Amino acid sequence: MRGTVFFWGVGGFCLGVSLRTLFVLPVMVLVPCMIVFGFFLGWWLIERHAYQLAIAVCVFCAIAGGVRTSFARTELPHEWAQSVGTTMSLTGIVVAPPDAREKNLRLTVEVKKENVSTRVLVAVRQSSSVLIGEDVQVRGKLQKPEPFATDGGRTFAYDKFLAKDGVFLTMPYATLTVLSPPHYEFWIWDALLAVSGALQTALRHSMAAPYSALGIGLLLGGKQGLGDDLLKIFTTAGLLQIVVLSGYNVTIVADAILRAFKRAPKGVGFIAAAIGIIAFVAAAGAGSSAVRASIMAIFSLLARATNRTYDVSRALCISLVLILLYNPLLLIYDPGLQLSFLATLGLVVGSPVLESKMLWMKFVTFRGLLATTFGAQIAVLPLLLYQSGSLSWVAIPANIIVSPLVPIAMAASACASIGGFLMPAFAPYIGVPAYVSLWWIVVIAKTAASLPFAAVIIPAFPFWIIVGVYLSFGIAYIYHKEKSPRLSDSRAIYYRRTKNFLNSSFNRS
């Protein structure tokens, strides 16, 4: 019963956030919602049926989600409206890690006018040197971001994508002047970014581009340095997700820290691992999908530290709710968070179902690899088609082939980065194993992308189809869960093997 109520509550919260993000709802809509909540709560108090409480909690959480979203800023403050289209100088503070692109450096600068603040996305020369937390002066033409057309007749809501981070203005081709050093509250973040930058530089010295960029992407997430050609190849082959920071990277960091502290008291290892996870995600830029993965990893640490059961699906939902409490606009306007959540949900929920259909396959490792690959791909495919329209026919076989190489390439890239930092003269030699593994990944991606009809663009279609598809997935899962006696055994196997390979390190601690 408690499990049902919990998931209905999470669903209700997300529904409330979604509706309030997409529509301007009058305050009076709260009245009928509160009446429905009171009706089902009273009914439950009389008859004590689980579904009555579930509906009551769902409605209450939907109200809470809508109220929270109503406090999020979604439009450019009117004090700044007259500045659009004018060339001006602005003074503000850099509030996000600088984003190095192939042709420029993008900065998120928070500025004030008439004591009303907003954020501006500023593009400056790539050679510019700036740190998060610095006071800067930028000069250029202010513009409002606009949606733009993409493949298959789709439109990307670029203005909404930036608005989720409080950015309502852009300043392309700006000039930059640094006015003061970083504010004290940003020093730790700057130090972490400096360490990350030094290790990335060492990796670049160990091997040539684009292999160094791919190694950085595997370790820290990010696709900016891949270049347009290789980026298109990875997209066509359906392998772009391997350079997105995920729970796998976070788990490896936590496992390494736990191994280092295996002889220390148990609590010391857990605290060190939690701090390491936070530091790693901060150094990687603290993207929403990485934050989601870090919250789940910390919950896993906490569960082990208190000898409690770690439920992956609940941890996934709680991490999503925590992120939306901080910024509810991410649910609708952050494709990265959406795909990351669905991929993880596919691994947790879909993979056991698929594996239960593959018990005839005696090679357990390959069976698990197939189940996890299919589970993640099926979970994200409908939304991916709706967003981009890119259907990669080679994605599943390419992912199956590349998956065993990814941990090898990550480990070799980490060794090349650290070794190149400590011994710069030997960097090219230390980077040979990383170069070989990364070269193979690129070869596989190029081979898959070069196949005839490797990817096609699906024309745009209405969103209600996506809703129907995912509802069908949910109904099919519930039906299979009730009818298949093998599902529970398969899930137990899956959880033991893939839920969190930190378990071995936890036990040693």
TAQUI-V971390 format. One record per residue. N is the residue number from 1. RES is the residue in three letters. D_FIRST is the distance of its C-alpha to the first C-alpha in Angstrom with 2 decimals. Layout:
<<N	RES	D_FIRST> <N	RES	D_FIRST>>
This chain:
<<1	MET	0.00> <2	ARG	3.80> <3	GLY	5.39> <4	THR	5.20> <5	VAL	6.27> <6	PHE	8.60> <7	PHE	10.25> <8	TRP	10.73> <9	GLY	12.28> <10	VAL	14.48> <11	GLY	15.50> <12	GLY	16.41> <13	PHE	18.42> <14	CYS	20.27> <15	LEU	20.97> <16	GLY	22.45> <17	VAL	24.52> <18	SER	25.76> <19	LEU	26.84> <20	ARG	28.57> <21	THR	30.28> <22	LEU	31.66> <23	PHE	32.53> <24	VAL	34.09> <25	LEU	31.92> <26	PRO	33.52> <27	VAL	32.17> <28	MET	31.97> <29	VAL	29.09> <30	LEU	26.90> <31	VAL	27.71> <32	PRO	26.06> <33	CYS	23.01> <34	MET	22.70> <35	ILE	23.29> <36	VAL	20.45> <37	PHE	18.12> <38	GLY	19.51> <39	PHE	19.31> <40	PHE	15.60> <41	LEU	14.88> <42	GLY	17.32> <43	TRP	16.01> <44	TRP	12.54> <45	LEU	14.56> <46	ILE	16.42> <47	GLU	14.20> <48	ARG	10.66> <49	HIS	9.11> <50	ALA	5.90> <51	TYR	8.57> <52	GLN	10.85> <53	LEU	9.18> <54	ALA	8.58> <55	ILE	12.27> <56	ALA	13.43> <57	VAL	12.29> <58	CYS	13.75> <59	VAL	16.94> <60	PHE	17.32> <61	CYS	17.08> <62	ALA	19.45> <63	ILE	21.81> <64	ALA	21.67> <65	GLY	22.46> <66	GLY	25.28> <67	VAL	26.73> <68	ARG	26.79> <69	THR	28.51> <70	SER	31.06> <71	PHE	32.50> <72	ALA	33.23> <73	ARG	36.85> <74	THR	37.31> <75	GLU	41.03> <76	LEU	44.32> <77	PRO	45.47> <78	HIS	48.36> <79	GLU	50.60> <80	TRP	50.66> <81	ALA	51.11> <82	GLN	54.92> <83	SER	55.02> <84	VAL	53.78> <85	GLY	56.66> <86	THR	58.82> <87	THR	60.05> <88	MET	59.45> <89	SER	58.93> <90	LEU	55.67> <91	THR	54.88> <92	GLY	51.38> <93	ILE	49.19> <94	VAL	47.60> <95	VAL	43.86> <96	ALA	42.54> <97	PRO	43.85> <98	PRO	46.84> <99	ASP	46.05> <100	ALA	48.96> <101	ARG	49.53> <102	GLU	52.28> <103	LYS	54.63> <104	ASN	53.55> <105	LEU	51.47> <106	ARG	48.79> <107	LEU	48.04> <108	THR	45.57> <109	VAL	47.65> <110	GLU	46.48> <111	VAL	49.32> <112	LYS	50.04> <113	LYS	52.13> <114	GLU	52.70> <115	ASN	49.96> <116	VAL	47.45> <117	SER	46.06> <118	THR	44.99> <119	ARG	44.90> <120	VAL	47.40> <121	LEU	47.17> <122	VAL	50.63> <123	ALA	52.27> <124	VAL	55.15> <125	ARG	57.30> <126	GLN	55.56> <127	SER	58.05> <128	SER	56.95> <129	SER	55.67> <130	VAL	53.01> <131	LEU	50.19> <132	ILE	46.98> <133	GLY	47.70> <134	GLU	51.36> <135	ASP	53.06> <136	VAL	54.69> <137	GLN	56.88> <138	VAL	56.42> <139	ARG	58.72> <140	GLY	58.20> <141	LYS	57.29> <142	LEU	53.96> <143	GLN	52.07> <144	LYS	48.82> <145	PRO	46.68> <146	GLU	46.48> <147	PRO	44.37> <148	PHE	46.19> <149	ALA	46.27> <150	THR	44.93> <151	ASP	45.12> <152	GLY	44.39> <153	GLY	44.90> <154	ARG	42.04> <155	THR	42.21> <156	PHE	40.81> <157	ALA	39.93> <158	TYR	41.71> <159	ASP	41.91> <160	LYS	38.13> <161	PHE	37.68> <162	LEU	39.94> <163	ALA	38.58> <164	LYS	35.20> <165	ASP	37.20> <166	GLY	39.22> <167	VAL	42.23> <168	PHE	44.06> <169	LEU	47.57> <170	THR	49.30> <171	MET	52.71> <172	PRO	54.03> <173	TYR	57.24> <174	ALA	57.17> <175	THR	59.39> <176	LEU	57.92> <177	THR	59.31> <178	VAL	57.51> <179	LEU	58.27> <180	SER	56.64> <181	PRO	54.70> <182	PRO	50.90> <183	HIS	49.36> <184	TYR	48.31> <185	GLU	44.56> <186	PHE	44.91> <187	TRP	46.99> <188	ILE	44.25> <189	TRP	42.94> <190	ASP	46.53> <191	ALA	47.12> <192	LEU	44.15> <193	LEU	45.35> <194	ALA	48.85> <195	VAL	47.77> <196	SER	45.85> <197	GLY	48.94> <198	ALA	51.26> <199	LEU	49.26> <200	GLN	49.13> <201	THR	52.89> <202	ALA	53.44> <203	LEU	51.51> <204	ARG	53.66> <205	HIS	56.72> <206	SER	55.50> <207	MET	55.41> <208	ALA	56.30> <209	ALA	54.15> <210	PRO	51.95> <211	TYR	50.80> <212	SER	50.51> <213	ALA	48.40> <214	LEU	46.11> <215	GLY	45.83> <216	ILE	44.96> <217	GLY	42.33> <218	LEU	40.74> <219	LEU	40.76> <220	LEU	39.98> <221	GLY	38.88> <222	GLY	41.12> <223	LYS	43.26> <224	GLN	46.05> <225	GLY	48.69> <226	LEU	48.35> <227	GLY	50.79> <228	ASP	50.55> <229	ASP	51.69> <230	LEU	49.33> <231	LEU	46.43> <232	LYS	47.13> <233	ILE	47.35> <234	PHE	43.96> <235	THR	42.42> <236	THR	44.06> <237	ALA	42.96> <238	GLY	39.33> <239	LEU	39.57> <240	LEU	39.39> <241	GLN	35.93> <242	ILE	37.46> <243	VAL	39.28> <244	VAL	36.23> <245	LEU	34.86> <246	SER	31.49> <247	GLY	29.16> <248	TYR	31.64> <249	ASN	34.41> <250	VAL	32.34> <251	THR	31.18> <252	ILE	34.81> <253	VAL	35.92> <254	ALA	33.36> <255	ASP	34.29> <256	ALA	37.97> <257	ILE	37.59> <258	LEU	35.66> <259	ARG	38.43> <260	ALA	41.02> <261	PHE	39.45> <262	LYS	38.60> <263	ARG	41.19> <264	ALA	40.09> <265	PRO	37.62> <266	LYS	34.01> <267	GLY	33.13> <268	VAL	36.20> <269	GLY	35.16> <270	PHE	31.71> <271	ILE	33.31> <272	ALA	36.05> <273	ALA	33.69> <274	ALA	31.68> <275	ILE	35.01> <276	GLY	36.30> <277	ILE	33.39> <278	ILE	33.91> <279	ALA	37.67> <280	PHE	37.47> <281	VAL	35.33> <282	ALA	37.63> <283	ALA	40.70> <284	ALA	39.38> <285	GLY	39.07> <286	ALA	35.43> <287	GLY	34.33> <288	SER	30.85> <289	SER	29.79> <290	ALA	31.29> <291	VAL	29.55> <292	ARG	26.18> <293	ALA	27.10> <294	SER	28.34> <295	ILE	25.20> <296	MET	23.19> <297	ALA	25.98> <298	ILE	26.03> <299	PHE	22.31> <300	SER	23.16> <301	LEU	26.07> <302	LEU	24.15> <303	ALA	21.57> <304	ARG	24.53> <305	ALA	26.47> <306	THR	23.84> <307	ASN	22.94> <308	ARG	19.31> <309	THR	17.49> <310	TYR	18.15> <311	ASP	15.58> <312	VAL	17.89> <313	SER	15.63> <314	ARG	14.09> <315	ALA	17.67> <316	LEU	18.96> <317	CYS	16.84> <318	ILE	17.63> <319	SER	21.24> <320	LEU	21.43> <321	VAL	20.21> <322	LEU	22.70> <323	ILE	25.45> <324	LEU	24.87> <325	LEU	24.94> <326	TYR	28.32> <327	ASN	29.55> <328	PRO	27.54> <329	LEU	30.43> <330	LEU	29.68> <331	LEU	26.86> <332	ILE	29.40> <333	TYR	32.68> <334	ASP	32.12> <335	PRO	32.30> <336	GLY	32.13> <337	LEU	28.69> <338	GLN	27.42> <339	LEU	28.86> <340	SER	27.83> <341	PHE	24.15> <342	LEU	24.27> <343	ALA	26.27> <344	THR	23.86> <345	LEU	20.91> <346	GLY	23.16> <347	LEU	23.84> <348	VAL	20.28> <349	VAL	18.80> <350	GLY	21.98> <351	SER	24.13> <352	PRO	22.18> <353	VAL	22.23> <354	LEU	25.92> <355	GLU	26.72> <356	SER	25.29> <357	LYS	28.00> <358	MET	30.64> <359	LEU	30.54> <360	TRP	34.06> <361	MET	35.23> <362	LYS	36.38> <363	PHE	37.02> <364	VAL	33.63> <365	THR	34.57> <366	PHE	35.75> <367	ARG	32.76> <368	GLY	30.44> <369	LEU	32.75> <370	LEU	32.70> <371	ALA	28.93> <372	THR	28.45> <373	THR	31.36> <374	PHE	30.28> <375	GLY	26.65> <376	ALA	27.84> <377	GLN	30.64> <378	ILE	28.69> <379	ALA	26.05> <380	VAL	28.80> <381	LEU	31.38> <382	PRO	30.48> <383	LEU	30.37> <384	LEU	33.42> <385	LEU	35.33> <386	TYR	34.55> <387	GLN	35.68> <388	SER	38.69> <389	GLY	39.33> <390	SER	40.32> <391	LEU	39.40> <392	SER	40.47> <393	TRP	41.11> <394	VAL	41.84> <395	ALA	38.81> <396	ILE	36.90> <397	PRO	39.96> <398	ALA	41.18> <399	ASN	37.93> <400	ILE	37.91> <401	ILE	41.51> <402	VAL	41.16> <403	SER	37.95> <404	PRO	39.80> <405	LEU	42.45> <406	VAL	40.24> <407	PRO	39.54> <408	ILE	43.23> <409	ALA	44.41> <410	MET	42.16> <411	ALA	43.47> <412	ALA	47.05> <413	SER	46.80> <414	ALA	45.54> <415	CYS	48.46> <416	ALA	50.89> <417	SER	49.72> <418	ILE	49.93> <419	GLY	53.07> <420	GLY	54.74> <421	PHE	54.04> <422	LEU	55.51> <423	MET	58.36> <424	PRO	59.23> <425	ALA	62.34> <426	PHE	60.36> <427	ALA	57.55> <428	PRO	58.69> <429	TYR	58.81> <430	ILE	55.47> <431	GLY	53.90> <432	VAL	55.14> <433	PRO	52.02> <434	ALA	49.83> <435	TYR	52.27> <436	VAL	52.24> <437	SER	48.46> <438	LEU	48.17> <439	TRP	51.11> <440	TRP	49.38> <441	ILE	46.27> <442	VAL	48.58> <443	VAL	50.51> <444	ILE	47.40> <445	ALA	46.29> <446	LYS	49.79> <447	THR	50.09> <448	ALA	46.81> <449	ALA	47.68> <450	SER	51.17> <451	LEU	50.11> <452	PRO	50.97> <453	PHE	48.22> <454	ALA	45.99> <455	ALA	44.25> <456	VAL	44.51> <457	ILE	43.64> <458	ILE	41.42> <459	PRO	42.42> <460	ALA	40.15> <461	PHE	37.55> <462	PRO	35.29> <463	PHE	31.92> <464	TRP	30.13> <465	ILE	30.78> <466	ILE	28.75> <467	VAL	25.80> <468	GLY	26.17> <469	VAL	26.48> <470	TYR	23.31> <471	LEU	21.37> <472	SER	22.98> <473	PHE	21.93> <474	GLY	18.25> <475	ILE	18.61> <476	ALA	20.64> <477	TYR	18.19> <478	ILE	15.30> <479	TYR	17.99> <480	HIS	19.37> <481	LYS	16.17> <482	GLU	15.76> <483	LYS	19.52> <484	SER	20.73> <485	PRO	20.61> <486	ARG	22.50> <487	LEU	20.04> <488	SER	18.16> <489	ASP	21.62> <490	SER	22.90> <491	ARG	20.13> <492	ALA	20.79> <493	ILE	24.45> <494	TYR	23.95> <495	TYR	21.94> <496	ARG	24.56> <497	ARG	27.34> <498	THR	26.43> <499	LYS	23.42> <500	ASN	25.88> <501	PHE	29.28> <502	LEU	29.53> <503	ASN	28.13> <504	SER	31.64> <505	SER	33.08> <506	PHE	30.44> <507	ASN	31.35> <508	ARG	34.99> <509	SER	34.54>>
